[in-house]
Every structure is written in structure tokens, then in C-alpha cells.
Amino acid sequence: MGVAKVLNIAETEGIDNLKVILGDAVDVLEKNNHFSCFDEVIIFFPDPWPKRKHNKRRLISENFLMNIKKIMRENGTLRIKTDWQDYADEIEIYLKKSF
């Protein structure tokens, strides 16, 4: 779903507590990680980059999760879903280190 469609639905439904940021998530977090304003962060099915040589391109990393932690309010919820078991195992290791 594109940004314009999301904004259109929000307006039609009267949703006024939504902020849409167009940009790379890693860059946005690095520049704005001093705001603890999120009660919940949801990441559904990030690209697993299954080839080992491409693993460095994966969204979820220890550094990324540390930046997520900075933007979340105390007792906030982080939800991550993936259907790649090796990626899930890697994410679990990063979560234990970060949270």
C-alpha cells in the first residue's frame, strides 16, 4: 500500500493520530532516535536476504534494535514476524542483546 493511499484512508476514516514518514527506516531511526514516543513498533516480514553474502542488507540488526529501543516508551511492545527460520534465530539473538 502506498503512502497516498494510507493518507487517504486515514482521512476518510477520521484517523488523526497517524504519522507517515517516507524514507529508509534505518536512516529515519538514526536521525530521530532521541524521541521516546512509540507504544508499539510492528515489523512484519522484513526482507530476509536469504543468500549469506546479502545478510548484511537485512533490516534487523543489533544496531537497528538499539535504535528501536530508544524510540519506544517504557513498557512498549515490539512485534516482529518473519517466515525465515534462520532470520528468526538471528533476530532472537539480537533481541536478547538489545532488550
URFEN-V839888 format. One record per residue. N is the residue number from 1. RES is the residue in one small letter. SS is DSSP state (H for helix, E for strand, L for the rest). PHI is phi in radians with two decimals (* if undefined). PSI is psi in degrees with one decimal (none if undefined). Layout:
N,RES,SS,PHI,PSI ; N,RES,SS,PHI,PSI
This chain:
1,m,L,*,133.6 ; 2,g,L,-1.46,166.5 ; 3,v,H,-1.05,-45.8 ; 4,a,H,-1.04,-41.3 ; 5,k,H,-1.16,-42.7 ; 6,v,H,-1.05,-46.5 ; 7,l,H,-1.12,-37.5 ; 8,n,H,-1.13,-45.0 ; 9,i,H,-1.10,-43.6 ; 10,a,H,-1.03,-43.9 ; 11,e,H,-1.15,-44.9 ; 12,t,H,-1.08,-39.9 ; 13,e,H,-1.51,-3.8 ; 14,g,L,1.27,26.8 ; 15,i,L,-1.44,118.0 ; 16,d,L,-2.06,7.2 ; 17,n,L,-1.98,40.4 ; 18,l,L,-2.11,135.1 ; 19,k,L,-2.19,128.1 ; 20,v,L,-1.94,127.0 ; 21,i,L,-2.04,121.5 ; 22,l,L,-1.65,113.4 ; 23,g,L,2.90,175.1 ; 24,d,L,-1.28,127.9 ; 25,a,H,-1.01,-40.0 ; 26,v,H,-1.11,-46.4 ; 27,d,H,-1.12,-44.0 ; 28,v,H,-1.07,-44.0 ; 29,l,H,-1.16,-42.0 ; 30,e,H,-1.08,-35.0 ; 31,k,H,-1.48,-19.4 ; 32,n,L,-2.25,28.8 ; 33,n,L,-1.51,14.0 ; 34,h,L,-1.71,5.0 ; 35,f,L,-1.84,116.2 ; 36,s,L,-1.64,85.6 ; 37,c,L,-2.24,-2.4 ; 38,f,E,-1.79,129.7 ; 39,d,E,-1.43,-27.7 ; 40,e,E,-2.62,138.6 ; 41,v,E,-2.16,128.9 ; 42,i,E,-2.11,126.7 ; 43,i,E,-2.22,107.2 ; 44,f,E,-1.82,122.5 ; 45,f,L,0.88,59.9 ; 46,p,L,-1.13,150.5 ; 47,d,L,-0.99,122.6 ; 48,p,L,-1.37,-11.6 ; 49,w,L,0.69,71.6 ; 50,p,L,-1.14,-25.3 ; 51,k,L,-1.27,134.2 ; 52,r,H,-0.94,-39.3 ; 53,k,H,-1.18,-16.4 ; 54,h,H,-1.75,-1.7 ; 55,n,H,-0.94,-31.1 ; 56,k,H,-1.13,-14.9 ; 57,r,H,-1.53,-6.6 ; 58,r,L,-1.09,142.0 ; 59,l,L,-1.13,-48.8 ; 60,i,L,-1.40,118.2 ; 61,s,L,-2.46,171.4 ; 62,e,H,-1.07,-43.1 ; 63,n,H,-1.12,-43.0 ; 64,f,H,-1.06,-43.4 ; 65,l,H,-1.18,-33.6 ; 66,m,H,-1.11,-39.4 ; 67,n,H,-1.20,-36.8 ; 68,i,H,-1.06,-45.4 ; 69,k,H,-1.02,-37.5 ; 70,k,H,-1.17,-30.4 ; 71,i,H,-1.58,-7.9 ; 72,m,E,-1.59,142.4 ; 73,r,E,-1.23,160.2 ; 74,e,E,-1.01,138.1 ; 75,n,E,1.14,21.5 ; 76,g,E,-1.24,169.8 ; 77,t,E,-2.05,132.1 ; 78,l,E,-2.00,122.9 ; 79,r,E,-2.05,124.5 ; 80,i,E,-2.27,131.6 ; 81,k,E,-2.23,135.9 ; 82,t,L,-2.54,154.4 ; 83,d,L,-1.94,18.1 ; 84,w,L,-1.94,111.2 ; 85,q,H,-1.06,-41.7 ; 86,d,H,-1.15,-33.7 ; 87,y,H,-1.20,-41.2 ; 88,a,H,-1.06,-42.2 ; 89,d,H,-1.10,-42.7 ; 90,e,H,-1.11,-44.5 ; 91,i,H,-1.07,-41.6 ; 92,e,H,-1.06,-40.3 ; 93,i,H,-1.09,-46.1 ; 94,y,H,-1.10,-39.1 ; 95,l,H,-1.11,-41.9 ; 96,k,H,-1.10,-35.1 ; 97,k,H,-1.30,-36.8 ; 98,s,H,-1.56,-35.4 ; 99,f,L,-2.00,none
